Amino acid sequence: MSGKLQEVVQKQQEQKNAPVETEENEILQLVGFVVGEEEFAIPILTIQEIIKPIEYTRVPRTPSFVLGVFNLRGSVIPLIDLRMKFGVPANKSEDMRYIVLKDGDEIAGFVIDRLNQALRINKSQIDPAPETTTQEKSLIDGVGKQNDKIITILRVSKLLERDF
C-alpha cells in the first residue's frame, strides 16, 4: 500500500473511532452583551464587527428605534437602538458600542450598552424560547444557562428583518 493511501485509510479509521458529535456535547459560540440590565447573546459568526459609536444620519419617517444610517467603509448601514426597541431607557456611556450583524444579504448596526464576553455554551444547556412568545415572530432563539446566569439568545434573522 502506498504511503498516501495508507494515510487516507488511517484517517478514516481515526474518524470512525472518534466520538460522534451529538447535541449533548455540541458547543455554541456566542458573544454576550448588555442592553439596560439584561444580558443577551448572539452567535459569534453573525457578527461582522463591533465598533465605537460614530456619527449617523437620521432618516425621516422611520420608527423611533431606527436612529438612522451610518457609513462603514463605503457601505450605508441602518442603525437600530436595541434599548428603544426593547423598551429600555437610553443610557449613554463610554461602554456603548455598535454591533454590526450580518445574515445572508441583510446587515444592520445595533446600539448596545456594553459588550460582555465571548461565551461557549453547551447546546444541552439551552432551552427553547418561552411559550409566551410566538416562535416564528420571536426575537428569542433560546435561553442559555451558564453557572448562575440566564442569558437570552437572540435570533439574528429576526433582528435584521425590516419591519419598518
C-alpha positions in Angstrom: 0.0 0.0 0.0 1.4 3.4 -0.9 2.2 5.9 1.8 -0.6 8.3 0.7 -3.2 5.6 0.6 -2.1 4.3 4.0 -2.6 7.9 5.3 -6.1 8.1 4.0 -7.0 4.7 5.4 -5.5 5.7 8.8 -7.5 9.0 8.8 -10.7 7.1 8.0 -10.1 4.7 10.9 -9.5 7.6 13.3 -12.7 9.3 12.2 -14.6 6.0 12.6 -13.3 5.6 16.1 -13.7 9.3 17.1 -16.7 10.1 19.4 -19.8 11.1 17.5 -20.7 14.8 17.9 -24.1 14.8 19.4 -26.2 17.7 20.5 -25.2 16.9 24.1 -21.5 17.8 23.5 -22.0 20.4 20.8 -20.8 23.8 21.8 -22.4 27.1 20.6 -20.1 30.1 20.5 -21.8 33.3 21.3 -20.9 36.9 22.2 -22.7 38.4 25.2 -23.7 42.0 25.6 -25.9 44.1 27.8 -28.9 46.2 27.0 -30.3 48.0 30.0 -29.9 45.5 32.8 -30.5 42.4 30.7 -27.8 40.2 29.2 -28.2 38.9 25.7 -26.1 36.8 23.3 -25.8 36.2 19.6 -23.9 33.6 17.6 -20.4 34.8 17.0 -20.4 34.0 13.3 -23.2 36.6 12.7 -21.0 39.5 13.8 -19.4 41.4 11.1 -17.7 43.8 13.5 -18.0 45.8 16.7 -17.2 49.5 16.7 -17.3 52.5 18.9 -20.2 54.9 18.2 -19.7 57.0 15.1 -21.8 59.7 13.5 -25.1 58.7 11.9 -27.7 60.4 9.8 -31.4 60.4 10.8 -33.8 59.0 8.2 -37.3 60.6 8.3 -40.5 58.6 8.7 -38.9 55.6 10.4 -39.8 54.2 13.8 -38.1 55.8 16.8 -35.8 52.8 17.4 -34.3 53.3 13.9 -31.8 56.0 14.7 -30.8 56.4 11.0 -27.9 55.2 8.8 -24.2 55.3 9.1 -21.3 54.9 6.7 -19.0 52.0 7.3 -16.2 51.9 4.8 -18.5 52.9 1.9 -21.5 50.8 2.9 -24.6 52.6 4.2 -25.9 50.6 7.2 -29.1 51.1 9.2 -28.6 51.8 12.9 -31.1 50.4 15.3 -31.2 51.2 19.0 -31.9 47.9 20.9 -32.6 49.9 24.0 -35.5 51.7 22.4 -36.6 48.5 20.5 -36.8 46.6 23.8 -38.4 49.5 25.7 -35.3 50.1 28.0 -34.4 53.7 28.9 -31.5 55.1 26.9 -28.3 55.5 28.8 -25.2 56.9 27.2 -21.9 55.6 28.5 -18.3 55.1 27.4 -19.0 51.4 27.1 -21.7 51.9 24.4 -20.9 50.1 21.1 -22.4 49.5 17.7 -22.5 45.8 16.9 -22.8 45.2 13.1 -24.6 41.9 12.3 -24.9 40.1 9.0 -27.2 37.3 8.0 -27.1 36.5 4.3 -27.6 39.8 2.4 -29.1 41.5 5.4 -26.9 43.8 7.5 -27.5 46.3 10.2 -25.9 48.0 13.2 -27.3 47.8 16.7 -26.7 50.1 19.6 -25.8 48.1 22.8 -24.9 49.4 26.2 -21.7 47.3 26.6 -20.0 44.1 25.4 -19.8 41.4 28.0 -17.7 38.4 26.9 -17.4 35.6 24.4 -19.4 32.6 25.6 -19.3 28.9 25.0 -22.5 27.2 25.9 -23.2 23.5 25.5 -26.4 23.1 23.4 -27.8 20.9 26.2 -27.8 24.0 28.4 -30.0 26.0 26.0 -33.8 25.8 26.5 -36.2 26.9 23.7 -37.8 30.4 23.8 -40.6 30.7 26.4 -44.1 29.7 25.3 -45.2 33.3 26.0 -43.8 34.2 22.6 -44.9 33.2 19.2 -42.0 31.0 17.9 -42.0 32.4 14.3 -42.2 36.0 15.4 -40.0 35.9 18.4 -36.6 37.6 18.6 -35.7 35.0 21.2 -34.0 31.9 19.8 -33.4 30.3 23.2 -32.4 30.8 26.8 -28.9 29.7 27.9 -28.0 28.7 31.4 -24.4 29.3 32.5 -23.4 28.9 36.1 -26.0 31.1 38.0 -26.8 33.3 35.0 -29.6 33.1 32.4 -28.7 34.6 29.0 -31.3 35.3 26.3 -30.0 34.2 22.9 -31.4 36.4 20.2 -32.5 35.3 16.7 -30.3 37.4 14.4 -32.6 36.8 11.3 -35.5 38.4 13.2 -33.3 41.3 14.4 -32.3 42.0 10.8 -35.9 41.8 9.5 -37.1 45.1 8.1 -40.4 45.7 9.8 -40.4 49.5 9.2 
